[in-house]
Amino acid sequence: MIICIGAGPGDAAYLPQRSAQRLQEADVIAGFDAVLDVVSPLIPAAATVIRMGYRDQVAQLDEVARLHHNGLRCVVVFMGDIHFSGFQYLERVERACGHPVETMPGISSAQVLASRAKVCFDETTFITFHRRGDLSPFKRHLVHVLQDGRNAIVIPCPWDAARSFMPCHIAAYLLENGIPPQHPTEVWENLTRREAEWHGTLAECADKVFSDMSIMLIRTLQPMASQIEAAGTV
Ligand SMILES: C[S@@+](CC[C@H](N)C(=O)[O-])C[C@H]1O[C@@H](n2cnc3c(N)ncnc32)[C@H](O)[C@@H]1O
């Protein structure tokens, strides 16, 4: 058996009970170091722990798949919720196993941000740049989201200098593409741990530096609901 669960984002107290139960029953628990550290108090002493990093993840997931095919109960732990900015890793798990695997919902950094910043999901689009491959379609989509009067919750890309697309780069890109500088913008860091929050405008964000563990909210200037009401179509 193999199951993927989401932990955190940051504090293990946000782990759903069903996922905690799966961890406590597991023979094998695998994941990136930072994520396994979150759940370490819940890992049974007898469980085999398979830690991995960016470089050795394929080989380590092959080992998890081998143990799963040998009949062991395996849990792969993701950060936050698998279903936001977790699918490329999920694809690697499924490639290693050779079949689709079960996933359990977790609590995303986006959900915690929405709760802290009081933003409604219905009027918000989630976009991640924390992904491999061409970012340009996602950049264009973000421009359209804001032009359509929706909020955007954005996970930046913290990788090497060539690829890095952090809040300052995101703000600069949006300004270059005609998004008004006065959009209210927030950046939250280390949610559920040592939280820090920054509030300003898109223009001000273009000069700010934030840590890798940050998530960004760009609020619409005019919510879509009020545009529809103003047009008299509701
Ligand atoms: C690969 S994405 C995974 C997101 C995760 N699946 C989720 O639902 O939160 C990792 C990025 O999410 C953001 N992130 C995750 N946890 C966070 C937290 N506690 N506070 C702020 N940002 C966080 C950071 O930008 C981090 O680099």
The ligand as an SDF file (V2000), in Angstrom:
LIG
                    3D

 27 29  0  0  0  0  0  0  0  0999 V2000
    6.4830   23.1040   -3.5540 C   0  0  0  0  0  0  0  0  0  0  0  0
    5.5280   24.3900   -2.8510 S   0  0  0  0  0  0  0  0  0  0  0  0
    4.4290   23.3690   -1.9300 C   0  0  0  0  0  0  0  0  0  0  0  0
    3.1940   24.0900   -1.4280 C   0  0  0  0  0  0  0  0  0  0  0  0
    2.3330   23.1930   -0.6070 C   0  0  0  0  0  0  0  0  0  0  0  0
    1.8370   22.0760   -1.3740 N   0  0  0  0  0  0  0  0  0  0  0  0
    1.1600   23.9170    0.0440 C   0  0  0  0  0  0  0  0  0  0  0  0
    0.0170   23.4910   -0.1800 O   0  0  0  0  0  0  0  0  0  0  0  0
    1.3890   24.8760    0.8000 O   0  0  0  0  0  0  0  0  0  0  0  0
    6.5740   25.0370   -1.6070 C   0  0  0  0  0  0  0  0  0  0  0  0
    6.3930   26.5290   -1.4370 C   0  0  0  0  0  0  0  0  0  0  0  0
    5.1280   26.7940   -0.7860 O   0  0  0  0  0  0  0  0  0  0  0  0
    5.2420   27.9660    0.0030 C   0  0  0  0  0  0  0  0  0  0  0  0
    4.9830   27.6070    1.3980 N   0  0  0  0  0  0  0  0  0  0  0  0
    4.8580   26.3800    1.9130 C   0  0  0  0  0  0  0  0  0  0  0  0
    4.6340   26.4290    3.2380 N   0  0  0  0  0  0  0  0  0  0  0  0
    4.6120   27.7340    3.5740 C   0  0  0  0  0  0  0  0  0  0  0  0
    4.4340   28.4430    4.7990 C   0  0  0  0  0  0  0  0  0  0  0  0
    4.2560   27.7930    5.9380 N   0  0  0  0  0  0  0  0  0  0  0  0
    4.4610   29.7950    4.7660 N   0  0  0  0  0  0  0  0  0  0  0  0
    4.6530   30.4570    3.6110 C   0  0  0  0  0  0  0  0  0  0  0  0
    4.8420   29.8430    2.4300 N   0  0  0  0  0  0  0  0  0  0  0  0
    4.8280   28.5040    2.4050 C   0  0  0  0  0  0  0  0  0  0  0  0
    6.6970   28.4710   -0.1520 C   0  0  0  0  0  0  0  0  0  0  0  0
    6.7340   29.4050   -1.2130 O   0  0  0  0  0  0  0  0  0  0  0  0
    7.4200   27.1990   -0.5340 C   0  0  0  0  0  0  0  0  0  0  0  0
    8.6440   27.4550   -1.2240 O   0  0  0  0  0  0  0  0  0  0  0  0
  1  2  1  0
  2  3  1  0
  2 10  1  0
  3  4  1  0
  4  5  1  0
  5  6  1  0
  5  7  1  0
  7  8  2  0
  7  9  1  0
 10 11  1  0
 11 12  1  0
 11 26  1  0
 12 13  1  0
 13 14  1  0
 13 24  1  0
 14 15  1  0
 14 23  1  0
 15 16  2  0
 16 17  1  0
 17 18  1  0
 17 23  2  0
 18 19  1  0
 18 20  2  0
 20 21  1  0
 21 22  2  0
 22 23  1  0
 24 25  1  0
 24 26  1  0
 26 27  1  0
M  CHG  2   2   1   9  -1
M  END
$$$$
